[in-house]
């Protein structure tokens, strides 16, 4: 039976090639959408490592600072802003950061470590940053004022970076060589996914920015945690008060909730667009496949009528047409599978986890077979209704 079906497919190779091509591209699109959706869902369910609720971000326009760092006057003005913000009754905590979460900006560094390259994100923050973002300290401690007297720069790593750098060793107390000052690990926090729910696993280092003297570039984002139930009108009052404290620094305020919504819209847009395109492609494939199969049945009236005249039942004709559809689908799926299997080898699928890859492959496989079988049901039913007399009348 399979050999006979292969001959029929080969004899109509032009029409068969068109159907195979449509199914091939549909499989690839379905795989991309499902694998991306599975990866997004998996990432969404993981903890962020921080709390974005009730957090405001005040942007400080201190672009005039030099490459070596901010001036003494600018440094003191920014420290006054932190103190004034923290002193307000509605404020629970305040701190400074270079690149807060959902800010569409990252500081990334790659260093050679024990014979391999290690890449991670880093941020220069003040002591209050941990309370603002509610970071969960797993080992050691967060920064404290006593660190001003430290010879080395205190740093806190998130758990993935601590594991990457030191493996099973205790990370707290370890030294990391860096210029102009070496680093000393004082704590480890839970995995910190800086770009939010749509970001994959990252590795993060927090470096302490000292209060008593500037080093490096001064952070440009004042992050403030408000007490629950604070009225929205307080935001404008706080901004006006801080502007009076530092009139030479232009300030602008954003809620981290709005920053998160903007990040989600930006990150989800490609998946939504791909999903819409994939849906339209599936519909077009379904309509085209049904039309092609319908046309094939019409052109094969003589052949199918002859089979009925030789004693073939309507059920056998019905199964033959469906079997041809399944055969064409299998050919297309085999070719597409060869392409998809190469993606991990070529490193193209680094953003997709292995479970998501398997889910996308299995889901696309099931979707394509269900789609093609459904498309073949009506044409195969028409074929099963043909009578020998229909072949005699066919011209």
N, C-alpha and C positions, 0 to 999 in steps of 0.2 A: 504493500500500500504506500509506504513512504517513497519507494522508488518511483511509483506511478505519479505521486504528487510532485516529486522533484522534476519529472519530465514535463508535467503540466506548467509548473512555474517557469522552467527554462524556456518552453515554447512561447511563453508570454513575458519574456524577460524585460521588455521595455516598461510595461505596466507594473511588473513585479519590482523592478528597480526603483520606480517612483514610490511605491508603497514602502519598500524597505528604507529608502532615504527619509521619508516622513517619520517613520517609527524610530529610526536611529536618532534623529535630532530631538524628537519628543522625549526619548529616554534620557538623553544628556541633560535637557532642560529640567525634567522631573527630578533627576538625581541632584542637580545643583540646588534646586529650590528646597527639596526635602532635607538634604545634608546641611544646608545653611540654616534651615528652620530648627533642625535637631540640635545643632551647635548653639544657636541662640537660646533655645529653651534650656539647654543644660547650663549655659553660663548664667542665665537669668536666675536660676534657682540657687546659685552659690552665694554665700555671704559676701557683702561688699568689703567688710573690714572697717567701715565707718558709717556714720549716720548723717545724712544730708538734710534731715528735717530741721526746721527752725534755725537754719544757718544763713547768714547774709555775707556777701563778699563785697568789700569796699575796695575798689581799684584805686591805687595811688599813682598819679602821674609823676614819676621821678625818673623819667627817661634821660634826664640830664646827667645822671650819675656816670662816673667814668668806668672804664673796663676793670680797674682795680677795686672799685667799690664806691659806696656812697660817701659823701663828705660828712664831716662830724656834725654839721648843722642839720643836714637831712636825716642822719641817723637819730639824733636827739629828737627831732620833730616827729619821726615815725614812732619812737618809743613813747612819746607823750600821747600820741593818738591811741596806742594800745592801752595805756593807763586810763585815759579818759573814757574809752569805750567800756573797759572792764568796770569802771566805777559807777556806771549807770545801773539803776535798780532793775531795769528790764533785761540786762545782759547777764548771762550765766558764765560765759568765758570768752576770751578774745586772744588772738594770736596772729602771727604773720607767716606768710608762705610766699614762695616764688610762683608756684603753679598749683593752685588748689584743684580739687576734683571737678570734673566736667568743664574745665577751662579751655579745652581744645589746644592745649600746649603741654609739652613734656620736656623735661631735661633728661637726656639719655647719655649713658657713659658705657664704654666697653673697655675693660682692663684685662691684662694678662694675669691669670691667677693659677698658680700651681700647674703651669704647663698648658693651660687652655684659656680661651677667651670667654669672659663672662660679661653679659650685657644686662644692665638694669636701669631703672628710672631712679632719679634722686630729686630731693627737694630740700632747700634750706628753710628751716622753720624755727619759730621761737617756742619757749616752754609751754605757752598756753594752747598751742595748736592741738596737742593730744586731747585736752579737755573739750575743745571746740568740736572736733571730729569724732569724739568718743572712741578713740582707738583702744583696742583690747590688748593689754600687755600680757604676753604669755610667759616671758622669762625676763629677769632683770627688772628694769625700771624705765620710766620715761625721763626726759630731761628735767633738771631742777636748777634753781639759782646757784647752788654750790658748784655747778659745772663751769661757772665763769672763771674759777681758779685753775681749771684743768689745763695741763700742758698740751695734751692731745685734744683733737676735736671729737667730742662725743657724737656717736651716731647710733641710731636705732634701725634695725633691719626688720623687714617683714619675714615671715617664716619661710617662704620659698627661696628668698635670697640667702638667708642664713643656712638653709640646707644645701644650696648650690655652692656656697663658698666653703663651708666647713663640714659638710656631710653629717656624720653622727657625732662629731665633736661638739662640745659646749661652745656656743657662739659668744655668749656674754663674757667680756674680758679680753677677747681676741683683738689684736692690733692689725691694722691695714695700712700699709705704707702709701703715703700720698704727699704731694707737694702742695703748698709750702709747709703744711703740718700733717703729721700722721693722724690716723683715725683710731678711735677706740670704741668698740661695741659695748654699749651699756644696757641694751635691752632688745627684745624681740617681740614684735606685735603680730597679730593675726594677719593672714594674707590681705594685702591692701590693693583693691582693684580700682585704681584711680579714675579710669574712664567710665566706671559705672557698670550697669547690668549687661551691656552689650560687649564688654571687653573680655578677652580671654585671660588666662593666668599671666600675671606679670611678676616682676621682682622689684622691690622698692627699698630705697635707703633714705632715711631722714637724717640730715646733718643739722646740728644745733647752731643757730645764729646767736652769738653772745649779745647780751644786753649792754655790757659796759664798753664795748669797742667794736667797731665795724670790721668785718673781714669779708672779702669777696663782694659779690653784688647783693644789694639789699632787696629783700622780697617786696613785691609790688602789690600784694593782695592781703588786706586786713580781713581775716575771717572772724565772724562774731556769731556766737550761739545765743539766741534769745530764749528767755524763759517761756515755757508753754503758756499759751493764752495771751501773749503780748499782742496788742492791737496793731493792725497794719499801719496806722498813722504814725506809730513810733519811728518807723524807718526813716521818714523824711526829717523828723525832729533830730534823730541821731546824726543824719548826714549833715544837716545845717550846723549842729553843735561841733562836729569834728572839723568842718571846714573853717570855723572860727578859730579852732585850736591851731590849725596849720594852714593859714591863708595862702602860703606860697606853694602849696601842693594841691593840684586839682584832684577832686574826688568824684567818683561815680559809684553808684550802689546797684547791686544785682542780688536777687534771691537765688540761693543754690537750687531751689526747686525749679525755678525758671531755667537755670543753666542745665539742669538734668533733662527737662523736657526738650530743650533745643538739641542736646546731645542725642537723645533717643530718636528724635525726628530725623536727624542727620544720619545716624547709624542704621535705622530701620528702613530708610527710603530705598536703598539699593535692593534689599530683600523684597520689599513690597512691589517695586517695579518689576523685578525678575519674576515674582509670583504672578503678577497681572499678565506679563508677557507669556509666561508659561501656560496660564489658563487659556488665553486666547489661542496659543499654539495648539493646545490640546483640543480645543473646540474645532479649530480649523482642520486638524488632523482627523478628528472624528467625522466631520462632514465630508472631507475629501475621501477618506477611506471608505465611508459608506457609499459615496457616489461612484468611486472606482469599482467597488465590488458589485454594485447594482449594475453598472455598465457591463462588467465582465459576464454577469449572469445573463444579461440580455443578448450579448454577442454569442454566448455559448448555448443558445436555445436548442440548436440542432444536436450538439454533443449531449446535453443533459436529457433532451427528449429521447435520444437514441438509447441512453442508459436505462431510462424508464421502460422503453419498448423491449429491452433485453431482460427485463425482469427485476431491475433495481427498485427497491422500495423508496418511498418519499423520505423515510428516515435516513437511509444510506446516502442519498443525494444531499440531504441537509448536513449530515456529518462530514461529507467530502468537502463541501465548501468551507465549513468551519475549520476543518483540518488544514486546508490551504492557507487560511488566515493565520492559524497558529504557526504553521511552518514559516511563513513570511516574517511573522513577529519574532520567531526564534532566530532566524538568520540575522535580522536587524539587531536583536538583543546581544547576540554573540559578538558581532562587530563592535557594538557600543561598549560591551563589557571589556573587550580587549583595550579599548581607549581609556576607559575609566580606571582599570587596574594599573595603568602606567602612571597615573597622576601621583600617587604617593612615592613611587620610585623616582620621579622627576622633581619631587619636592614642591609640587604645585599645591598640594592639599595641606600645607602646614597649619592653616587656620582652622581646619576641620579635625575634630577628634576622631579616634578610631571607631567608637560606638556610633557617632553621627555618620561616619562614612558607611558603615555597615547598614545602618538604618536607611540612609539615602539610597543605597544600592538596592536593598530588598524592597523598599517602598516604591521605587521607580519600576522595578521588575513587576511587582504586583499591579501597579497602576496601568502599565502598558498592556499587560496581558488582559486585564479586565476591560480596558478601553477597546482593544482590537476585537475581542470576542463579542462585546456588546455591539460594535459596529457591524460585525459579520452576521448577527442574528437575523436581521430583516432580509438582507440579500439571500442568505441561505434558506430562509423560509420561502421566499419567492421561487428559488430554484426547486425546492421540494414540491411546489405546487404545479410544476410543469407536467404536462401530459404528452404522450407520444404524438398526438394529433397537433400539438403546438409546434413541434419540429417540422411537420409536413407543411404547415401554413407559413412558416418563417421564410422570409425573403431577405 
